[in-house]
Amino acid sequence: MLLPEVLWPRRTDTAEVIGAGLEIAALGMGHRQVAAHLGRVEDTVRGWIRRFRLRSEDVRRYFTVALVELADDPVVPEPAGTPLSDAVSVIAAAHQAAAMKWPEMNTVSRWAFAGRVIDGRGPCEGALAALDSA
């Protein structure tokens, strides 16, 4: 079954909804507050946040490489206080760098962009392939 691009594999929520939840969690809100804000089940939101936290350092490194590859003069975000916040910040920065390089990326949400990059369909596969093999 093919899923629309806005859906992440094995997820029934859109990339934008999951990403919004991660952004809210990066501000320091717990999963109950995030779930209430998004109108989603607490267990579902807790799972998103838990899985992202477990991988947040890898995500931060991955998107830092993407940012450096995409930007002419990359500005890596300052540490935001938690690994989750750092990863969310660098995803936003990499998306902004992609939009500066290719204006049509402004029509793609940062979370759809993140899904494309992680899935190998993004604008910087070469640099990220090198990171994967390291």
Protein Blocks (a to p, Z undefined) as FASTA:
>chain_A
ZZdfkbcghiabdfklmmmmmmmmmnopafklmmmmnopafklmmmmmmmmmmmmmmmmm
mmmmmmmmmpmbdcddddehiaklmmmmmmmmmmmmmmmmmmmlmmpcfklmmmmmmnop
afklmmmmmmmmZZ
